[in-house]
Amino acid sequence: MDNRKIETEIRNIKARNAKVELDKAWETSWTRRLCICVMTYIVVLIYSFTIEAVSNVFLSSIVPVIGFTLSTLSLGWVRKVWESKIKK
């Protein structure tokens, strides 16, 4: 393999690593979580209004959002436990 090909391979690997790091940062960001919470709330509101499910739609629609938020907060801890079991 000549030097140019090796340099190209190294640039490709660095570009891929940068993309993977950015993807990981997005997956764990509060911006992503907040966007999902807002979108979930809107979808549940629309659904609740459509089926006329409850009397207080705005309050009851926040329940799935709270559930999602709590699950994202606890998954970091669950992942650490899972990783420690896998590494053994």
N, CA, C and O atoms as a GROMACS GRO file, in nm:
protein
  352
    1MET      N    1   0.085  -0.119   0.000
    1MET     CA    2   0.000   0.000   0.000
    1MET      C    3   0.089   0.125   0.000
    1MET      O    4   0.181   0.136   0.081
    2ASP      N    5   0.063   0.215  -0.089
    2ASP     CA    6   0.145   0.335  -0.093
    2ASP      C    7   0.096   0.438   0.008
    2ASP      O    8  -0.013   0.426   0.066
    3ASN      N    9   0.178   0.540   0.028
    3ASN     CA   10   0.150   0.641   0.131
    3ASN      C   11   0.019   0.716   0.106
    3ASN      O   12  -0.054   0.747   0.200
    4ARG      N   13  -0.010   0.746  -0.022
    4ARG     CA   14  -0.134   0.820  -0.051
    4ARG      C   15  -0.257   0.739  -0.014
    4ARG      O   16  -0.355   0.793   0.037
    5LYS      N   17  -0.251   0.611  -0.040
    5LYS     CA   18  -0.364   0.526  -0.007
    5LYS      C   19  -0.381   0.514   0.145
    5LYS      O   20  -0.493   0.514   0.195
    6ILE      N   21  -0.270   0.504   0.215
    6ILE     CA   22  -0.275   0.498   0.362
    6ILE      C   23  -0.330   0.628   0.419
    6ILE      O   24  -0.413   0.627   0.510
    7GLU      N   25  -0.284   0.740   0.364
    7GLU     CA   26  -0.334   0.871   0.411
    7GLU      C   27  -0.484   0.885   0.383
    7GLU      O   28  -0.557   0.940   0.466
    8THR      N   29  -0.529   0.837   0.270
    8THR     CA   30  -0.671   0.841   0.237
    8THR      C   31  -0.751   0.755   0.336
    8THR      O   32  -0.856   0.796   0.384
    9GLU      N   33  -0.700   0.638   0.365
    9GLU     CA   34  -0.765   0.550   0.462
    9GLU      C   35  -0.773   0.616   0.600
    9GLU      O   36  -0.877   0.609   0.667
   10ILE      N   37  -0.666   0.680   0.642
   10ILE     CA   38  -0.663   0.748   0.772
   10ILE      C   39  -0.764   0.862   0.774
   10ILE      O   40  -0.836   0.879   0.872
   11ARG      N   41  -0.771   0.941   0.666
   11ARG     CA   42  -0.870   1.050   0.658
   11ARG      C   43  -1.012   0.995   0.665
   11ARG      O   44  -1.098   1.052   0.732
   12ASN      N   45  -1.037   0.885   0.595
   12ASN     CA   46  -1.170   0.823   0.597
   12ASN      C   47  -1.207   0.774   0.737
   12ASN      O   48  -1.320   0.792   0.782
   13ILE      N   49  -1.111   0.714   0.805
   13ILE     CA   50  -1.136   0.665   0.941
   13ILE      C   51  -1.162   0.782   1.035
   13ILE      O   52  -1.253   0.776   1.118
   14LYS      N   53  -1.084   0.890   1.023
   14LYS     CA   54  -1.105   1.007   1.108
   14LYS      C   55  -1.241   1.072   1.082
   14LYS      O   56  -1.309   1.116   1.175
   15ALA      N   57  -1.281   1.078   0.954
   15ALA     CA   58  -1.412   1.135   0.920
   15ALA      C   59  -1.524   1.049   0.978
   15ALA      O   60  -1.622   1.101   1.031
   16ARG      N   61  -1.509   0.919   0.968
   16ARG     CA   62  -1.610   0.828   1.023
   16ARG      C   63  -1.618   0.841   1.174
   16ARG      O   64  -1.727   0.846   1.230
   17ASN      N   65  -1.503   0.848   1.240
   17ASN     CA   66  -1.501   0.864   1.385
   17ASN      C   67  -1.566   0.994   1.429
   17ASN      O   68  -1.638   0.997   1.530
   18ALA      N   69  -1.543   1.101   1.355
   18ALA     CA   70  -1.605   1.230   1.388
   18ALA      C   71  -1.756   1.220   1.375
   18ALA      O   72  -1.829   1.273   1.460
   19LYS      N   73  -1.804   1.152   1.271
   19LYS     CA   74  -1.948   1.136   1.252
   19LYS      C   75  -2.008   1.051   1.364
   19LYS      O   76  -2.115   1.082   1.415
   20VAL      N   77  -1.940   0.944   1.402
   20VAL     CA   78  -1.988   0.857   1.510
   20VAL      C   79  -1.994   0.935   1.642
   20VAL      O   80  -2.091   0.922   1.717
   21GLU      N   81  -1.892   1.016   1.669
   21GLU     CA   82  -1.892   1.097   1.791
   21GLU      C   83  -2.006   1.198   1.791
   21GLU      O   84  -2.070   1.220   1.894
   22LEU      N   85  -2.032   1.259   1.677
   22LEU     CA   86  -2.142   1.355   1.667
   22LEU      C   87  -2.277   1.285   1.685
   22LEU      O   88  -2.365   1.337   1.754
   23ASP      N   89  -2.293   1.168   1.625
   23ASP     CA   90  -2.416   1.091   1.641
   23ASP      C   91  -2.438   1.054   1.788
   23ASP      O   92  -2.550   1.062   1.839
   24LYS      N   93  -2.332   1.013   1.855
   24LYS     CA   94  -2.342   0.976   1.996
   24LYS      C   95  -2.379   1.097   2.081
   24LYS      O   96  -2.461   1.087   2.172
   25ALA      N   97  -2.318   1.210   2.052
   25ALA     CA   98  -2.350   1.332   2.126
   25ALA      C   99  -2.496   1.370   2.107
   25ALA      O  100  -2.561   1.413   2.202
   26TRP      N  101  -2.548   1.356   1.986
   26TRP     CA  102  -2.689   1.386   1.959
   26TRP      C  103  -2.779   1.292   2.037
   26TRP      O  104  -2.876   1.336   2.099
   27GLU      N  105  -2.748   1.163   2.034
   27GLU     CA  106  -2.832   1.063   2.102
   27GLU      C  107  -2.844   1.090   2.251
   27GLU      O  108  -2.948   1.059   2.310
   28THR      N  109  -2.743   1.145   2.312
   28THR     CA  110  -2.746   1.168   2.458
   28THR      C  111  -2.774   1.314   2.494
   28THR      O  112  -2.772   1.350   2.612
   29SER      N  113  -2.802   1.398   2.394
   29SER     CA  114  -2.820   1.541   2.421
   29SER      C  115  -2.958   1.572   2.481
   29SER      O  116  -3.056   1.504   2.454
   30TRP      N  117  -2.960   1.677   2.561
   30TRP     CA  118  -3.086   1.726   2.617
   30TRP      C  119  -3.172   1.792   2.509
   30TRP      O  120  -3.295   1.795   2.521
   31THR      N  121  -3.109   1.844   2.405
   31THR     CA  122  -3.185   1.902   2.294
   31THR      C  123  -3.273   1.795   2.230
   31THR      O  124  -3.391   1.818   2.206
   32ARG      N  125  -3.215   1.678   2.203
   32ARG     CA  126  -3.290   1.568   2.144
   32ARG      C  127  -3.403   1.524   2.237
   32ARG      O  128  -3.517   1.506   2.193
   33ARG      N  129  -3.371   1.509   2.365
   33ARG     CA  130  -3.473   1.466   2.461
   33ARG      C  131  -3.588   1.566   2.469
   33ARG      O  132  -3.705   1.527   2.471
   34LEU      N  133  -3.554   1.693   2.473
   34LEU     CA  134  -3.657   1.796   2.482
   34LEU      C  135  -3.745   1.796   2.356
   34LEU      O  136  -3.867   1.809   2.365
   35CYS      N  137  -3.683   1.783   2.240
   35CYS     CA  138  -3.760   1.778   2.114
   35CYS      C  139  -3.856   1.658   2.114
   35CYS      O  140  -3.971   1.671   2.074
   36ILE      N  141  -3.808   1.544   2.159
   36ILE     CA  142  -3.894   1.425   2.164
   36ILE      C  143  -4.007   1.445   2.263
   36ILE      O  144  -4.120   1.405   2.238
   37CYS      N  145  -3.977   1.507   2.377
   37CYS     CA  146  -4.083   1.535   2.476
   37CYS      C  147  -4.191   1.626   2.417
   37CYS      O  148  -4.310   1.599   2.433
   38VAL      N  149  -4.149   1.732   2.351
   38VAL     CA  150  -4.246   1.826   2.293
   38VAL      C  151  -4.328   1.757   2.184
   38VAL      O  152  -4.450   1.772   2.180
   39MET      N  153  -4.261   1.682   2.098
   39MET     CA  154  -4.334   1.612   1.991
   39MET      C  155  -4.430   1.508   2.049
   39MET      O  156  -4.543   1.493   2.000
   40THR      N  157  -4.387   1.436   2.152
   40THR     CA  158  -4.473   1.336   2.216
   40THR      C  159  -4.595   1.403   2.276
   40THR      O  160  -4.707   1.354   2.261
   41TYR      N  161  -4.575   1.515   2.343
   41TYR     CA  162  -4.685   1.588   2.405
   41TYR      C  163  -4.787   1.632   2.299
   41TYR      O  164  -4.908   1.619   2.319
   42ILE      N  165  -4.737   1.685   2.188
   42ILE     CA  166  -4.827   1.732   2.082
   42ILE      C  167  -4.906   1.616   2.023
   42ILE      O  168  -5.027   1.628   2.002
   43VAL      N  169  -4.839   1.504   1.997
   43VAL     CA  170  -4.908   1.388   1.940
   43VAL      C  171  -5.014   1.336   2.036
   43VAL      O  172  -5.125   1.305   1.994
   44VAL      N  173  -4.981   1.325   2.164
   44VAL     CA  174  -5.078   1.276   2.262
   44VAL      C  175  -5.194   1.373   2.277
   44VAL      O  176  -5.309   1.331   2.292
   45LEU      N  177  -5.165   1.504   2.272
   45LEU     CA  178  -5.273   1.603   2.277
   45LEU      C  179  -5.369   1.585   2.160
   45LEU      O  180  -5.491   1.580   2.178
   46ILE      N  181  -5.314   1.575   2.041
   46ILE     CA  182  -5.399   1.558   1.922
   46ILE      C  183  -5.480   1.430   1.934
   46ILE      O  184  -5.600   1.431   1.906
   47TYR      N  185  -5.417   1.323   1.973
   47TYR     CA  186  -5.487   1.196   1.988
   47TYR      C  187  -5.598   1.206   2.093
   47TYR      O  188  -5.710   1.160   2.070
   48SER      N  189  -5.567   1.265   2.207
   48SER     CA  190  -5.665   1.277   2.315
   48SER      C  191  -5.784   1.363   2.273
   48SER      O  192  -5.899   1.330   2.305
   49PHE      N  193  -5.758   1.472   2.203
   49PHE     CA  194  -5.868   1.556   2.153
   49PHE      C  195  -5.952   1.480   2.050
   49PHE      O  196  -6.074   1.491   2.048
   50THR      N  197  -5.884   1.403   1.966
   50THR     CA  198  -5.954   1.330   1.860
   50THR      C  199  -6.050   1.226   1.916
   50THR      O  200  -6.164   1.215   1.870
   51ILE      N  201  -6.006   1.152   2.015
   51ILE     CA  202  -6.092   1.046   2.068
   51ILE      C  203  -6.173   1.092   2.189
   51ILE      O  204  -6.250   1.016   2.247
   52GLU      N  205  -6.155   1.220   2.227
   52GLU     CA  206  -6.225   1.277   2.343
   52GLU      C  207  -6.212   1.184   2.464
   52GLU      O  208  -6.311   1.145   2.526
   53ALA      N  209  -6.086   1.152   2.496
   53ALA     CA  210  -6.057   1.050   2.596
   53ALA      C  211  -6.080   1.095   2.740
   53ALA      O  212  -6.137   1.021   2.820
   54VAL      N  213  -6.039   1.213   2.772
   54VAL     CA  214  -6.045   1.258   2.911
   54VAL      C  215  -6.094   1.402   2.919
   54VAL      O  216  -6.101   1.474   2.819
   55SER      N  217  -6.128   1.441   3.040
   55SER     CA  218  -6.178   1.577   3.057
   55SER      C  219  -6.065   1.679   3.060
   55SER      O  220  -6.082   1.790   3.009
   56ASN      N  221  -5.950   1.646   3.118
   56ASN     CA  222  -5.838   1.739   3.125
   56ASN      C  223  -5.726   1.690   3.033
   56ASN      O  224  -5.630   1.630   3.079
   57VAL      N  225  -5.739   1.717   2.906
   57VAL     CA  226  -5.647   1.666   2.804
   57VAL      C  227  -5.506   1.718   2.825
   57VAL      O  228  -5.410   1.643   2.810
   58PHE      N  229  -5.491   1.845   2.860
   58PHE     CA  230  -5.357   1.903   2.874
   58PHE      C  231  -5.278   1.838   2.987
   58PHE      O  232  -5.158   1.814   2.974
   59LEU      N  233  -5.345   1.810   3.097
   59LEU     CA  234  -5.277   1.748   3.209
   59LEU      C  235  -5.249   1.600   3.183
   59LEU      O  236  -5.139   1.553   3.210
   60SER      N  237  -5.347   1.528   3.132
   60SER     CA  238  -5.327   1.384   3.109
   60SER      C  239  -5.226   1.358   2.997
   60SER      O  240  -5.164   1.252   2.996
   61SER      N  241  -5.210   1.450   2.905
   61SER     CA  242  -5.116   1.430   2.795
   61SER      C  243  -4.971   1.441   2.839
   61SER      O  244  -4.880   1.399   2.767
   62ILE      N  245  -4.948   1.497   2.955
   62ILE     CA  246  -4.810   1.511   3.001
   62ILE      C  247  -4.757   1.381   3.062
   62ILE      O  248  -4.636   1.366   3.080
   63VAL      N  249  -4.847   1.288   3.095
   63VAL     CA  250  -4.804   1.162   3.158
   63VAL      C  251  -4.706   1.084   3.070
   63VAL      O  252  -4.602   1.043   3.120
   64PRO      N  253  -4.735   1.063   2.940
   64PRO     CA  254  -4.637   0.991   2.857
   64PRO      C  255  -4.503   1.065   2.845
   64PRO      O  256  -4.398   1.002   2.837
   65VAL      N  257  -4.508   1.196   2.845
   65VAL     CA  258  -4.385   1.276   2.836
   65VAL      C  259  -4.299   1.254   2.961
   65VAL      O  260  -4.178   1.237   2.951
   66ILE      N  261  -4.362   1.255   3.077
   66ILE     CA  262  -4.289   1.230   3.202
   66ILE      C  263  -4.232   1.088   3.201
   66ILE      O  264  -4.118   1.067   3.242
   67GLY      N  265  -4.311   0.993   3.154
   67GLY     CA  266  -4.262   0.855   3.146
   67GLY      C  267  -4.141   0.843   3.055
   67GLY      O  268  -4.044   0.775   3.089
   68PHE      N  269  -4.147   0.907   2.941
   68PHE     CA  270  -4.032   0.904   2.849
   68PHE      C  271  -3.910   0.967   2.914
   68PHE      O  272  -3.801   0.910   2.910
   69THR      N  273  -3.927   1.084   2.973
   69THR     CA  274  -3.815   1.154   3.034
   69THR      C  275  -3.751   1.071   3.144
   69THR      O  276  -3.628   1.060   3.151
   70LEU      N  277  -3.832   1.012   3.229
   70LEU     CA  278  -3.778   0.927   3.336
   70LEU      C  279  -3.705   0.806   3.278
   70LEU      O  280  -3.601   0.765   3.330
   71SER      N  281  -3.757   0.750   3.171
   71SER     CA  282  -3.690   0.633   3.112
   71SER      C  283  -3.555   0.671   3.053
   71SER      O  284  -3.461   0.592   3.060
   72THR      N  285  -3.544   0.789   2.993
   72THR     CA  286  -3.414   0.829   2.937
   72THR      C  287  -3.313   0.858   3.048
   72THR      O  288  -3.193   0.834   3.031
   73LEU      N  289  -3.361   0.908   3.159
   73LEU     CA  290  -3.270   0.935   3.270
   73LEU      C  291  -3.220   0.805   3.333
   73LEU      O  292  -3.105   0.797   3.375
   74SER      N  293  -3.306   0.706   3.340
   74SER     CA  294  -3.267   0.580   3.406
   74SER      C  295  -3.188   0.489   3.313
   74SER      O  296  -3.116   0.401   3.361
   75LEU      N  297  -3.200   0.508   3.182
   75LEU     CA  298  -3.132   0.418   3.089
   75LEU      C  299  -2.980   0.429   3.096
   75LEU      O  300  -2.911   0.332   3.069
   76GLY      N  301  -2.928   0.545   3.131
   76GLY     CA  302  -2.783   0.559   3.147
   76GLY      C  303  -2.731   0.466   3.255
   76GLY      O  304  -2.628   0.401   3.238
   77TRP      N  305  -2.802   0.461   3.365
   77TRP     CA  306  -2.765   0.373   3.476
   77TRP      C  307  -2.780   0.227   3.435
   77TRP      O  308  -2.693   0.145   3.464
   78VAL      N  309  -2.890   0.194   3.367
   78VAL     CA  310  -2.913   0.057   3.322
   78VAL      C  311  -2.804   0.015   3.223
   78VAL      O  312  -2.756  -0.098   3.229
   79ARG      N  313  -2.765   0.105   3.135
   79ARG     CA  314  -2.659   0.072   3.038
   79ARG      C  315  -2.527   0.042   3.109
   79ARG      O  316  -2.457  -0.051   3.070
   80LYS      N  317  -2.493   0.120   3.211
   80LYS     CA  318  -2.368   0.095   3.283
   80LYS      C  319  -2.369  -0.043   3.348
   80LYS      O  320  -2.268  -0.114   3.345
   81VAL      N  321  -2.482  -0.080   3.406
   81VAL     CA  322  -2.492  -0.213   3.466
   81VAL      C  323  -2.479  -0.319   3.358
   81VAL      O  324  -2.407  -0.417   3.375
   82TRP      N  325  -2.548  -0.300   3.246
   82TRP     CA  326  -2.543  -0.394   3.135
   82TRP      C  327  -2.401  -0.410   3.082
   82TRP      O  328  -2.354  -0.521   3.060
   83GLU      N  329  -2.331  -0.295   3.063
   83GLU     CA  330  -2.194  -0.299   3.013
   83GLU      C  331  -2.101  -0.372   3.107
   83GLU      O  332  -2.014  -0.448   3.064
   84SER      N  333  -2.120  -0.350   3.238
   84SER     CA  334  -2.033  -0.419   3.335
   84SER      C  335  -2.055  -0.571   3.330
   84SER      O  336  -1.961  -0.648   3.351
   85LYS      N  337  -2.176  -0.615   3.303
   85LYS     CA  338  -2.205  -0.760   3.292
   85LYS      C  339  -2.145  -0.816   3.163
   85LYS      O  340  -2.094  -0.928   3.162
   86ILE      N  341  -2.151  -0.741   3.055
   86ILE     CA  342  -2.100  -0.786   2.924
   86ILE      C  343  -1.948  -0.798   2.925
   86ILE      O  344  -1.893  -0.890   2.865
   87LYS      N  345  -1.881  -0.704   2.992
   87LYS     CA  346  -1.735  -0.700   2.991
   87LYS      C  347  -1.671  -0.813   3.069
   87LYS      O  348  -1.552  -0.841   3.052
   88LYS      N  349  -1.748  -0.879   3.155
   88LYS     CA  350  -1.690  -0.986   3.239
   88LYS      C  351  -1.662  -1.108   3.160
   88LYS      O  352  -1.613  -1.207   3.215
   0.00000   0.00000   0.00000
